[in-house]
Amino acid sequence: MAKVCPITGKRPMSGNNVSHANNKTRRRWEPNLQWKRVWVESERRYVRMRISTRALRTITKLGYDGAVAKRRATAR
């Protein structure tokens, strides 16, 4: 399964570990994805999905439908 949040679109980032001696090695930063059961009001049921903790905060505040609407508005 891809390590991508369906709500926020967060995905792994890449960069370098940098040691004290300034040696650089490649690494990945993974998004903080959690399996959650989310209530979807439009479907009147729970949906189990793997979402980022940032998306979880947004869903708690706006609800699932509001979070998806916000994502669509900012994607354009």
PDB file with one MODEL, atoms N, CA, C and O in Angstrom:
MODEL        1
ATOM      1  N   MET A   1       0.836  -1.181   0.000  1.00  0.00           N
ATOM      2  CA  MET A   1       0.000   0.000   0.000  1.00  0.00           C
ATOM      3  C   MET A   1       0.881   1.245   0.000  1.00  0.00           C
ATOM      4  O   MET A   1       1.899   1.295   0.690  1.00  0.00           O
ATOM      5  N   ALA A   2       0.487   2.234  -0.769  1.00  0.00           N
ATOM      6  CA  ALA A   2       1.262   3.468  -0.867  1.00  0.00           C
ATOM      7  C   ALA A   2       1.200   4.240   0.444  1.00  0.00           C
ATOM      8  O   ALA A   2       0.178   4.248   1.130  1.00  0.00           O
ATOM      9  N   LYS A   3       2.303   4.882   0.776  1.00  0.00           N
ATOM     10  CA  LYS A   3       2.362   5.685   1.995  1.00  0.00           C
ATOM     11  C   LYS A   3       1.947   7.113   1.669  1.00  0.00           C
ATOM     12  O   LYS A   3       2.741   8.047   1.786  1.00  0.00           O
ATOM     13  N   VAL A   4       0.677   7.270   1.254  1.00  0.00           N
ATOM     14  CA  VAL A   4       0.129   8.569   0.878  1.00  0.00           C
ATOM     15  C   VAL A   4      -1.195   8.752   1.595  1.00  0.00           C
ATOM     16  O   VAL A   4      -2.016   7.836   1.634  1.00  0.00           O
ATOM     17  N   CYS A   5      -1.406   9.936   2.164  1.00  0.00           N
ATOM     18  CA  CYS A   5      -2.674  10.249   2.823  1.00  0.00           C
ATOM     19  C   CYS A   5      -3.693  10.666   1.765  1.00  0.00           C
ATOM     20  O   CYS A   5      -3.407  11.564   0.973  1.00  0.00           O
ATOM     21  N   PRO A   6      -4.881  10.038   1.726  1.00  0.00           N
ATOM     22  CA  PRO A   6      -5.871  10.397   0.714  1.00  0.00           C
ATOM     23  C   PRO A   6      -6.515  11.762   0.956  1.00  0.00           C
ATOM     24  O   PRO A   6      -7.063  12.349   0.023  1.00  0.00           O
ATOM     25  N   ILE A   7      -6.462  12.278   2.176  1.00  0.00           N
ATOM     26  CA  ILE A   7      -7.088  13.561   2.498  1.00  0.00           C
ATOM     27  C   ILE A   7      -6.139  14.720   2.215  1.00  0.00           C
ATOM     28  O   ILE A   7      -6.499  15.653   1.497  1.00  0.00           O
ATOM     29  N   THR A   8      -4.937  14.670   2.769  1.00  0.00           N
ATOM     30  CA  THR A   8      -4.001  15.789   2.644  1.00  0.00           C
ATOM     31  C   THR A   8      -3.037  15.634   1.484  1.00  0.00           C
ATOM     32  O   THR A   8      -2.443  16.620   1.047  1.00  0.00           O
ATOM     33  N   GLY A   9      -2.865  14.414   0.971  1.00  0.00           N
ATOM     34  CA  GLY A   9      -1.913  14.185  -0.103  1.00  0.00           C
ATOM     35  C   GLY A   9      -0.475  14.088   0.375  1.00  0.00           C
ATOM     36  O   GLY A   9       0.449  14.063  -0.439  1.00  0.00           O
ATOM     37  N   LYS A  10      -0.273  14.033   1.702  1.00  0.00           N
ATOM     38  CA  LYS A  10       1.091  13.913   2.226  1.00  0.00           C
ATOM     39  C   LYS A  10       1.698  12.604   1.746  1.00  0.00           C
ATOM     40  O   LYS A  10       1.034  11.567   1.723  1.00  0.00           O
ATOM     41  N   ARG A  11       2.990  12.667   1.356  1.00  0.00           N
ATOM     42  CA  ARG A  11       3.706  11.496   0.873  1.00  0.00           C
ATOM     43  C   ARG A  11       5.122  11.543   1.406  1.00  0.00           C
ATOM     44  O   ARG A  11       5.536  12.579   1.927  1.00  0.00           O
ATOM     45  N   PRO A  12       5.887  10.459   1.298  1.00  0.00           N
ATOM     46  CA  PRO A  12       7.251  10.475   1.818  1.00  0.00           C
ATOM     47  C   PRO A  12       8.105  11.560   1.163  1.00  0.00           C
ATOM     48  O   PRO A  12       7.979  11.849  -0.027  1.00  0.00           O
ATOM     49  N   MET A  13       8.979  12.150   1.981  1.00  0.00           N
ATOM     50  CA  MET A  13       9.947  13.134   1.490  1.00  0.00           C
ATOM     51  C   MET A  13      11.325  12.496   1.551  1.00  0.00           C
ATOM     52  O   MET A  13      11.553  11.570   2.329  1.00  0.00           O
ATOM     53  N   SER A  14      12.242  12.990   0.730  1.00  0.00           N
ATOM     54  CA  SER A  14      13.600  12.466   0.780  1.00  0.00           C
ATOM     55  C   SER A  14      14.562  13.595   1.097  1.00  0.00           C
ATOM     56  O   SER A  14      14.282  14.768   0.853  1.00  0.00           O
ATOM     57  N   GLY A  15      15.698  13.209   1.645  1.00  0.00           N
ATOM     58  CA  GLY A  15      16.712  14.190   2.007  1.00  0.00           C
ATOM     59  C   GLY A  15      17.949  13.479   2.507  1.00  0.00           C
ATOM     60  O   GLY A  15      18.199  12.326   2.155  1.00  0.00           O
ATOM     61  N   ASN A  16      18.717  14.163   3.324  1.00  0.00           N
ATOM     62  CA  ASN A  16      19.966  13.616   3.830  1.00  0.00           C
ATOM     63  C   ASN A  16      19.981  13.580   5.348  1.00  0.00           C
ATOM     64  O   ASN A  16      19.473  14.488   6.006  1.00  0.00           O
ATOM     65  N   ASN A  17      20.576  12.510   5.904  1.00  0.00           N
ATOM     66  CA  ASN A  17      21.058  12.555   7.277  1.00  0.00           C
ATOM     67  C   ASN A  17      22.406  13.253   7.211  1.00  0.00           C
ATOM     68  O   ASN A  17      23.205  12.975   6.317  1.00  0.00           O
ATOM     69  N   VAL A  18      22.668  14.151   8.142  1.00  0.00           N
ATOM     70  CA  VAL A  18      23.950  14.854   8.152  1.00  0.00           C
ATOM     71  C   VAL A  18      24.602  14.614   9.500  1.00  0.00           C
ATOM     72  O   VAL A  18      24.056  14.992  10.538  1.00  0.00           O
ATOM     73  N   SER A  19      25.775  13.983   9.485  1.00  0.00           N
ATOM     74  CA  SER A  19      26.489  13.682  10.723  1.00  0.00           C
ATOM     75  C   SER A  19      27.246  14.915  11.209  1.00  0.00           C
ATOM     76  O   SER A  19      27.303  15.939  10.530  1.00  0.00           O
ATOM     77  N   HIS A  20      27.820  14.791  12.389  1.00  0.00           N
ATOM     78  CA  HIS A  20      28.612  15.878  12.963  1.00  0.00           C
ATOM     79  C   HIS A  20      29.811  16.193  12.067  1.00  0.00           C
ATOM     80  O   HIS A  20      30.256  17.339  11.996  1.00  0.00           O
ATOM     81  N   ALA A  21      30.330  15.166  11.384  1.00  0.00           N
ATOM     82  CA  ALA A  21      31.456  15.349  10.462  1.00  0.00           C
ATOM     83  C   ALA A  21      30.993  15.804   9.076  1.00  0.00           C
ATOM     84  O   ALA A  21      31.785  15.860   8.135  1.00  0.00           O
ATOM     85  N   ASN A  22      29.698  16.128   8.961  1.00  0.00           N
ATOM     86  CA  ASN A  22      29.096  16.631   7.723  1.00  0.00           C
ATOM     87  C   ASN A  22      29.065  15.578   6.612  1.00  0.00           C
ATOM     88  O   ASN A  22      29.051  15.919   5.429  1.00  0.00           O
ATOM     89  N   ASN A  23      29.055  14.277   7.005  1.00  0.00           N
ATOM     90  CA  ASN A  23      28.842  13.205   6.030  1.00  0.00           C
ATOM     91  C   ASN A  23      27.350  13.116   5.752  1.00  0.00           C
ATOM     92  O   ASN A  23      26.537  13.194   6.673  1.00  0.00           O
ATOM     93  N   LYS A  24      26.993  12.956   4.491  1.00  0.00           N
ATOM     94  CA  LYS A  24      25.580  12.930   4.120  1.00  0.00           C
ATOM     95  C   LYS A  24      25.205  11.551   3.585  1.00  0.00           C
ATOM     96  O   LYS A  24      25.905  10.992   2.740  1.00  0.00           O
ATOM     97  N   THR A  25      24.104  11.014   4.081  1.00  0.00           N
ATOM     98  CA  THR A  25      23.553   9.762   3.572  1.00  0.00           C
ATOM     99  C   THR A  25      22.074   9.983   3.299  1.00  0.00           C
ATOM    100  O   THR A  25      21.395  10.687   4.046  1.00  0.00           O
ATOM    101  N   ARG A  26      21.579   9.378   2.224  1.00  0.00           N
ATOM    102  CA  ARG A  26      20.182   9.572   1.824  1.00  0.00           C
ATOM    103  C   ARG A  26      19.242   8.888   2.807  1.00  0.00           C
ATOM    104  O   ARG A  26      19.565   7.847   3.378  1.00  0.00           O
ATOM    105  N   ARG A  27      18.080   9.490   2.991  1.00  0.00           N
ATOM    106  CA  ARG A  27      17.058   8.902   3.845  1.00  0.00           C
ATOM    107  C   ARG A  27      15.685   9.387   3.402  1.00  0.00           C
ATOM    108  O   ARG A  27      15.564  10.291   2.575  1.00  0.00           O
ATOM    109  N   ARG A  28      14.650   8.764   3.972  1.00  0.00           N
ATOM    110  CA  ARG A  28      13.268   9.154   3.684  1.00  0.00           C
ATOM    111  C   ARG A  28      12.572   9.537   4.971  1.00  0.00           C
ATOM    112  O   ARG A  28      12.782   8.909   6.008  1.00  0.00           O
ATOM    113  N   TRP A  29      11.742  10.569   4.909  1.00  0.00           N
ATOM    114  CA  TRP A  29      10.855  10.924   6.014  1.00  0.00           C
ATOM    115  C   TRP A  29       9.467  10.442   5.630  1.00  0.00           C
ATOM    116  O   TRP A  29       8.889  10.892   4.641  1.00  0.00           O
ATOM    117  N   GLU A  30       8.942   9.521   6.428  1.00  0.00           N
ATOM    118  CA  GLU A  30       7.623   8.956   6.151  1.00  0.00           C
ATOM    119  C   GLU A  30       6.544   9.815   6.810  1.00  0.00           C
ATOM    120  O   GLU A  30       6.763  10.350   7.897  1.00  0.00           O
ATOM    121  N   PRO A  31       5.383   9.955   6.167  1.00  0.00           N
ATOM    122  CA  PRO A  31       4.285  10.667   6.819  1.00  0.00           C
ATOM    123  C   PRO A  31       3.748   9.828   7.977  1.00  0.00           C
ATOM    124  O   PRO A  31       3.833   8.600   7.955  1.00  0.00           O
ATOM    125  N   ASN A  32       3.203  10.491   8.975  1.00  0.00           N
ATOM    126  CA  ASN A  32       2.671   9.805  10.155  1.00  0.00           C
ATOM    127  C   ASN A  32       1.260   9.317   9.834  1.00  0.00           C
ATOM    128  O   ASN A  32       0.280  10.002  10.128  1.00  0.00           O
ATOM    129  N   LEU A  33       1.161   8.132   9.229  1.00  0.00           N
ATOM    130  CA  LEU A  33      -0.131   7.577   8.821  1.00  0.00           C
ATOM    131  C   LEU A  33      -0.652   6.617   9.881  1.00  0.00           C
ATOM    132  O   LEU A  33       0.099   5.817  10.438  1.00  0.00           O
ATOM    133  N   GLN A  34      -1.948   6.710  10.149  1.00  0.00           N
ATOM    134  CA  GLN A  34      -2.606   5.875  11.146  1.00  0.00           C
ATOM    135  C   GLN A  34      -3.867   5.276  10.529  1.00  0.00           C
ATOM    136  O   GLN A  34      -4.568   5.938   9.764  1.00  0.00           O
ATOM    137  N   TRP A  35      -4.146   4.026  10.866  1.00  0.00           N
ATOM    138  CA  TRP A  35      -5.418   3.417  10.460  1.00  0.00           C
ATOM    139  C   TRP A  35      -6.510   3.951  11.374  1.00  0.00           C
ATOM    140  O   TRP A  35      -6.403   3.842  12.596  1.00  0.00           O
ATOM    141  N   LYS A  36      -7.566   4.531  10.795  1.00  0.00           N
ATOM    142  CA  LYS A  36      -8.669   5.086  11.581  1.00  0.00           C
ATOM    143  C   LYS A  36      -9.991   4.727  10.923  1.00  0.00           C
ATOM    144  O   LYS A  36     -10.093   4.582   9.704  1.00  0.00           O
ATOM    145  N   ARG A  37     -10.998   4.589  11.775  1.00  0.00           N
ATOM    146  CA  ARG A  37     -12.367   4.399  11.310  1.00  0.00           C
ATOM    147  C   ARG A  37     -13.011   5.778  11.318  1.00  0.00           C
ATOM    148  O   ARG A  37     -13.149   6.395  12.374  1.00  0.00           O
ATOM    149  N   VAL A  38     -13.401   6.258  10.155  1.00  0.00           N
ATOM    150  CA  VAL A  38     -13.910   7.620  10.017  1.00  0.00           C
ATOM    151  C   VAL A  38     -15.384   7.561   9.639  1.00  0.00           C
ATOM    152  O   VAL A  38     -15.771   6.798   8.755  1.00  0.00           O
ATOM    153  N   TRP A  39     -16.213   8.372  10.315  1.00  0.00           N
ATOM    154  CA  TRP A  39     -17.632   8.439   9.987  1.00  0.00           C
ATOM    155  C   TRP A  39     -17.809   9.336   8.767  1.00  0.00           C
ATOM    156  O   TRP A  39     -17.404  10.498   8.772  1.00  0.00           O
ATOM    157  N   VAL A  40     -18.427   8.774   7.710  1.00  0.00           N
ATOM    158  CA  VAL A  40     -18.706   9.533   6.489  1.00  0.00           C
ATOM    159  C   VAL A  40     -20.199   9.819   6.479  1.00  0.00           C
ATOM    160  O   VAL A  40     -21.013   8.920   6.266  1.00  0.00           O
ATOM    161  N   GLU A  41     -20.554  11.084   6.711  1.00  0.00           N
ATOM    162  CA  GLU A  41     -21.962  11.467   6.856  1.00  0.00           C
ATOM    163  C   GLU A  41     -22.739  11.252   5.563  1.00  0.00           C
ATOM    164  O   GLU A  41     -23.899  10.841   5.606  1.00  0.00           O
ATOM    165  N   SER A  42     -22.124  11.519   4.421  1.00  0.00           N
ATOM    166  CA  SER A  42     -22.835  11.387   3.148  1.00  0.00           C
ATOM    167  C   SER A  42     -23.218   9.934   2.855  1.00  0.00           C
ATOM    168  O   SER A  42     -24.224   9.682   2.193  1.00  0.00           O
ATOM    169  N   GLU A  43     -22.425   8.982   3.341  1.00  0.00           N
ATOM    170  CA  GLU A  43     -22.719   7.565   3.123  1.00  0.00           C
ATOM    171  C   GLU A  43     -23.399   6.923   4.326  1.00  0.00           C
ATOM    172  O   GLU A  43     -23.876   5.792   4.243  1.00  0.00           O
ATOM    173  N   ARG A  44     -23.444   7.648   5.447  1.00  0.00           N
ATOM    174  CA  ARG A  44     -24.058   7.173   6.689  1.00  0.00           C
ATOM    175  C   ARG A  44     -23.423   5.869   7.172  1.00  0.00           C
ATOM    176  O   ARG A  44     -24.127   4.948   7.584  1.00  0.00           O
ATOM    177  N   ARG A  45     -22.086   5.791   7.119  1.00  0.00           N
ATOM    178  CA  ARG A  45     -21.387   4.603   7.586  1.00  0.00           C
ATOM    179  C   ARG A  45     -19.942   4.960   7.927  1.00  0.00           C
ATOM    180  O   ARG A  45     -19.447   6.030   7.573  1.00  0.00           O
ATOM    181  N   TYR A  46     -19.279   4.038   8.625  1.00  0.00           N
ATOM    182  CA  TYR A  46     -17.863   4.185   8.930  1.00  0.00           C
ATOM    183  C   TYR A  46     -17.030   3.633   7.780  1.00  0.00           C
ATOM    184  O   TYR A  46     -17.404   2.648   7.142  1.00  0.00           O
ATOM    185  N   VAL A  47     -15.900   4.279   7.527  1.00  0.00           N
ATOM    186  CA  VAL A  47     -14.951   3.825   6.516  1.00  0.00           C
ATOM    187  C   VAL A  47     -13.591   3.744   7.190  1.00  0.00           C
ATOM    188  O   VAL A  47     -13.162   4.695   7.843  1.00  0.00           O
ATOM    189  N   ARG A  48     -12.911   2.614   7.035  1.00  0.00           N
ATOM    190  CA  ARG A  48     -11.583   2.442   7.619  1.00  0.00           C
ATOM    191  C   ARG A  48     -10.567   2.924   6.600  1.00  0.00           C
ATOM    192  O   ARG A  48     -10.538   2.441   5.468  1.00  0.00           O
ATOM    193  N   MET A  49      -9.739   3.870   6.998  1.00  0.00           N
ATOM    194  CA  MET A  49      -8.764   4.426   6.061  1.00  0.00           C
ATOM    195  C   MET A  49      -7.469   4.765   6.772  1.00  0.00           C
ATOM    196  O   MET A  49      -7.432   4.935   7.991  1.00  0.00           O
ATOM    197  N   ARG A  50      -6.414   4.857   5.990  1.00  0.00           N
ATOM    198  CA  ARG A  50      -5.090   5.178   6.514  1.00  0.00           C
ATOM    199  C   ARG A  50      -4.833   6.652   6.241  1.00  0.00           C
ATOM    200  O   ARG A  50      -4.557   7.037   5.105  1.00  0.00           O
ATOM    201  N   ILE A  51      -4.923   7.483   7.285  1.00  0.00           N
ATOM    202  CA  ILE A  51      -4.816   8.928   7.118  1.00  0.00           C
ATOM    203  C   ILE A  51      -3.701   9.480   7.989  1.00  0.00           C
ATOM    204  O   ILE A  51      -3.307   8.866   8.980  1.00  0.00           O
ATOM    205  N   SER A  52      -3.197  10.648   7.607  1.00  0.00           N
ATOM    206  CA  SER A  52      -2.153  11.303   8.394  1.00  0.00           C
ATOM    207  C   SER A  52      -2.777  11.921   9.642  1.00  0.00           C
ATOM    208  O   SER A  52      -3.985  12.152   9.693  1.00  0.00           O
ATOM    209  N   THR A  53      -1.956  12.183  10.631  1.00  0.00           N
ATOM    210  CA  THR A  53      -2.457  12.781  11.865  1.00  0.00           C
ATOM    211  C   THR A  53      -2.942  14.203  11.614  1.00  0.00           C
ATOM    212  O   THR A  53      -3.842  14.671  12.310  1.00  0.00           O
ATOM    213  N   ARG A  54      -2.374  14.895  10.646  1.00  0.00           N
ATOM    214  CA  ARG A  54      -2.864  16.227  10.262  1.00  0.00           C
ATOM    215  C   ARG A  54      -4.274  16.114   9.697  1.00  0.00           C
ATOM    216  O   ARG A  54      -5.131  16.941  10.006  1.00  0.00           O
ATOM    217  N   ALA A  55      -4.525  15.096   8.868  1.00  0.00           N
ATOM    218  CA  ALA A  55      -5.857  14.877   8.310  1.00  0.00           C
ATOM    219  C   ALA A  55      -6.842  14.519   9.413  1.00  0.00           C
ATOM    220  O   ALA A  55      -8.007  14.914   9.357  1.00  0.00           O
ATOM    221  N   LEU A  56      -6.389  13.777  10.412  1.00  0.00           N
ATOM    222  CA  LEU A  56      -7.254  13.411  11.529  1.00  0.00           C
ATOM    223  C   LEU A  56      -7.719  14.656  12.276  1.00  0.00           C
ATOM    224  O   LEU A  56      -8.880  14.742  12.677  1.00  0.00           O
ATOM    225  N   ARG A  57      -6.817  15.622  12.465  1.00  0.00           N
ATOM    226  CA  ARG A  57      -7.187  16.886  13.116  1.00  0.00           C
ATOM    227  C   ARG A  57      -8.206  17.649  12.273  1.00  0.00           C
ATOM    228  O   ARG A  57      -9.158  18.220  12.804  1.00  0.00           O
ATOM    229  N   THR A  58      -8.001  17.654  10.953  1.00  0.00           N
ATOM    230  CA  THR A  58      -8.915  18.355  10.054  1.00  0.00           C
ATOM    231  C   THR A  58     -10.282  17.689  10.060  1.00  0.00           C
ATOM    232  O   THR A  58     -11.304  18.376  10.075  1.00  0.00           O
ATOM    233  N   ILE A  59     -10.316  16.355  10.048  1.00  0.00           N
ATOM    234  CA  ILE A  59     -11.585  15.624  10.075  1.00  0.00           C
ATOM    235  C   ILE A  59     -12.307  15.860  11.393  1.00  0.00           C
ATOM    236  O   ILE A  59     -13.530  15.994  11.413  1.00  0.00           O
ATOM    237  N   THR A  60     -11.562  15.911  12.495  1.00  0.00           N
ATOM    238  CA  THR A  60     -12.173  16.182  13.796  1.00  0.00           C
ATOM    239  C   THR A  60     -12.829  17.558  13.796  1.00  0.00           C
ATOM    240  O   THR A  60     -13.893  17.740  14.387  1.00  0.00           O
ATOM    241  N   LYS A  61     -12.201  18.518  13.142  1.00  0.00           N
ATOM    242  CA  LYS A  61     -12.708  19.888  13.121  1.00  0.00           C
ATOM    243  C   LYS A  61     -13.847  20.076  12.122  1.00  0.00           C
ATOM    244  O   LYS A  61     -14.876  20.658  12.465  1.00  0.00           O
ATOM    245  N   LEU A  62     -13.675  19.587  10.878  1.00  0.00           N
ATOM    246  CA  LEU A  62     -14.618  19.865   9.795  1.00  0.00           C
ATOM    247  C   LEU A  62     -15.520  18.698   9.431  1.00  0.00           C
ATOM    248  O   LEU A  62     -16.518  18.887   8.736  1.00  0.00           O
ATOM    249  N   GLY A  63     -15.188  17.489   9.889  1.00  0.00           N
ATOM    250  CA  GLY A  63     -15.884  16.297   9.431  1.00  0.00           C
ATOM    251  C   GLY A  63     -15.245  15.801   8.145  1.00  0.00           C
ATOM    252  O   GLY A  63     -14.504  16.535   7.491  1.00  0.00           O
ATOM    253  N   TYR A  64     -15.529  14.560   7.782  1.00  0.00           N
ATOM    254  CA  TYR A  64     -14.898  13.970   6.596  1.00  0.00           C
ATOM    255  C   TYR A  64     -15.258  14.741   5.331  1.00  0.00           C
ATOM    256  O   TYR A  64     -14.381  15.079   4.536  1.00  0.00           O
ATOM    257  N   ASP A  65     -16.550  15.019   5.143  1.00  0.00           N
ATOM    258  CA  ASP A  65     -16.986  15.702   3.924  1.00  0.00           C
ATOM    259  C   ASP A  65     -16.389  17.102   3.826  1.00  0.00           C
ATOM    260  O   ASP A  65     -16.023  17.546   2.738  1.00  0.00           O
ATOM    261  N   GLY A  66     -16.288  17.798   4.955  1.00  0.00           N
ATOM    262  CA  GLY A  66     -15.676  19.127   4.966  1.00  0.00           C
ATOM    263  C   GLY A  66     -14.197  19.076   4.645  1.00  0.00           C
ATOM    264  O   GLY A  66     -13.678  19.951   3.952  1.00  0.00           O
ATOM    265  N   ALA A  67     -13.507  18.044   5.150  1.00  0.00           N
ATOM    266  CA  ALA A  67     -12.071  17.898   4.885  1.00  0.00           C
ATOM    267  C   ALA A  67     -11.822  17.610   3.408  1.00  0.00           C
ATOM    268  O   ALA A  67     -10.879  18.138   2.820  1.00  0.00           O
ATOM    269  N   VAL A  68     -12.671  16.769   2.809  1.00  0.00           N
ATOM    270  CA  VAL A  68     -12.523  16.462   1.383  1.00  0.00           C
ATOM    271  C   VAL A  68     -12.827  17.705   0.545  1.00  0.00           C
ATOM    272  O   VAL A  68     -12.149  17.962  -0.449  1.00  0.00           O
ATOM    273  N   ALA A  69     -13.842  18.477   0.940  1.00  0.00           N
ATOM    274  CA  ALA A  69     -14.176  19.707   0.218  1.00  0.00           C
ATOM    275  C   ALA A  69     -13.029  20.708   0.298  1.00  0.00           C
ATOM    276  O   ALA A  69     -12.726  21.392  -0.680  1.00  0.00           O
ATOM    277  N   LYS A  70     -12.388  20.794   1.469  1.00  0.00           N
ATOM    278  CA  LYS A  70     -11.249  21.701   1.635  1.00  0.00           C
ATOM    279  C   LYS A  70     -10.093  21.272   0.739  1.00  0.00           C
ATOM    280  O   LYS A  70      -9.434  22.116   0.133  1.00  0.00           O
ATOM    281  N   ARG A  71      -9.843  19.976   0.651  1.00  0.00           N
ATOM    282  CA  ARG A  71      -8.765  19.444  -0.201  1.00  0.00           C
ATOM    283  C   ARG A  71      -9.035  19.766  -1.662  1.00  0.00           C
ATOM    284  O   ARG A  71      -8.125  20.156  -2.394  1.00  0.00           O
ATOM    285  N   ARG A  72     -10.286  19.605  -2.088  1.00  0.00           N
ATOM    286  CA  ARG A  72     -10.631  19.897  -3.483  1.00  0.00           C
ATOM    287  C   ARG A  72     -10.483  21.386  -3.785  1.00  0.00           C
ATOM    288  O   ARG A  72     -10.050  21.757  -4.876  1.00  0.00           O
ATOM    289  N   ALA A  73     -10.840  22.240  -2.825  1.00  0.00           N
ATOM    290  CA  ALA A  73     -10.757  23.689  -3.030  1.00  0.00           C
ATOM    291  C   ALA A  73      -9.308  24.146  -3.157  1.00  0.00           C
ATOM    292  O   ALA A  73      -9.012  25.036  -3.955  1.00  0.00           O
ATOM    293  N   THR A  74      -8.399  23.549  -2.379  1.00  0.00           N
ATOM    294  CA  THR A  74      -6.999  23.968  -2.426  1.00  0.00           C
ATOM    295  C   THR A  74      -6.239  23.300  -3.570  1.00  0.00           C
ATOM    296  O   THR A  74      -5.170  23.775  -3.952  1.00  0.00           O
ATOM    297  N   ALA A  75      -6.765  22.215  -4.119  1.00  0.00           N
ATOM    298  CA  ALA A  75      -6.079  21.502  -5.197  1.00  0.00           C
ATOM    299  C   ALA A  75      -6.174  22.257  -6.518  1.00  0.00           C
ATOM    300  O   ALA A  75      -5.345  22.061  -7.407  1.00  0.00           O
ATOM    301  N   ARG A  76      -7.165  23.106  -6.649  1.00  0.00           N
ATOM    302  CA  ARG A  76      -7.360  23.827  -7.918  1.00  0.00           C
ATOM    303  C   ARG A  76      -6.455  25.015  -8.040  1.00  0.00           C
ATOM    304  O   ARG A  76      -6.498  25.723  -9.047  1.00  0.00           O
TER     305      ARG A  76
ENDMDL
END
